Amino acid sequence: MAVIEVTGASFEKEVVQSDRPVLADFYANWCGPCRMLRPTLEEIADERQDIKVVSINIDEEDDLADAFGVISIPCLVLIKDGKEADRSVGLRPKEAIEEMLG
């Protein structure tokens, strides 16, 4: 499954109402570490059917970034049952992200 681009309009359906945990990647196109992280997130999205991976562009969706208190990117937020369960800031290796996901 591919990484799903989420907007304010699709957040409720794709994240809050998701039937599985969601790994939300808060990113910006100008962010080098964000671009470096993207292939890893795509791998996880393809390999893990038990997790939904979404991306949220902080420049276009600043209300969502503010709602989650995102002040540094890349920022990965694990959301379970519509609530934040874990968070990781900065470029992380795949193994560290997998550990976060459990």
N, C-alpha and C positions, 0 to 999 in steps of 0.2 A: 504494500500500500504506500502511496506517495505521501510526502509532507503536504499538508493542507494549509493553504493561505487563509487566515481568519481575519475578518474585519469586525467592527462593532456590530454590524447587522447580522453576522453569522455566528458570533461568539456564543450566544445562548444555546443555539442548536448544536454546534460542533463541540463545545467545551462543557458547558454546564449540564446539558442533557445527555452527554455521552454515556454509553453503557459500559465503557472501560476507562481506565486511567488515561489522562492526557498529558503529554509532555509538550509544554508550550515554549517555543523559542522566540524570545523577544530580541529583535535584530534591527539593523539598519543597512541599507545597501552600501553606504560609505565605510562600513566597519570591516576592516581586514580580518580580524579574528572571527567575526560572524561568517564571512565568506569561507574561511578555512573550516569552520565547524559544519557547514551545510552538508558536505558529502557524508560525514559521519551520521548526521541526523537522517539522511536519506537511507543509509544502510540500516539503521535501527528501524525505520518505518517499514522497510521491506522485509526485515527478518522477524520482527515482533508483531504478531497479530493480536496480542493481548494489550497493546499500547497504541493509542492514537497520537501521532506526532503532528503538531500544528506550528505554524510560524506567524508571528505578528510583527509587522513593520511599525516600529515606534514613531517614525516620522509621519506616517499616515494614520496611525491609530494611537495618538497620544493619550486619549482618554483611558484606553485599556492599560497602557503603560503606567499612567498615574494611579489607576485603580489597584495595580499590583505593586506600586512603589518601586518601579524599575528606575534605578539611577545609574546603572552601569551595564554595558552590554558586551558580549552576548550574555543573556540571562535566561537560564532554563528553569521553568517552574513546573513541578509535577503536581497535577490537579487530580484529586480523587473525590468522587461524589460532589463535584462542584466546588471543592475547597482546596486551598494550597496544602500540600503534604510535605513538599521539600523544595529546595531552591539551590541552584548552583550558578555562580557568576564567574565569567571568564572562560577562556578556551580550555576545554577539558578533553582528555583522551576518552576514546570509546569505552574503555573498561570502567572508568570512573562514572560515566553516565549510566552504563549498565548496572553498576552497583547501586546507584541512586534509584533506579527503576525496580530493583529487587528481583 
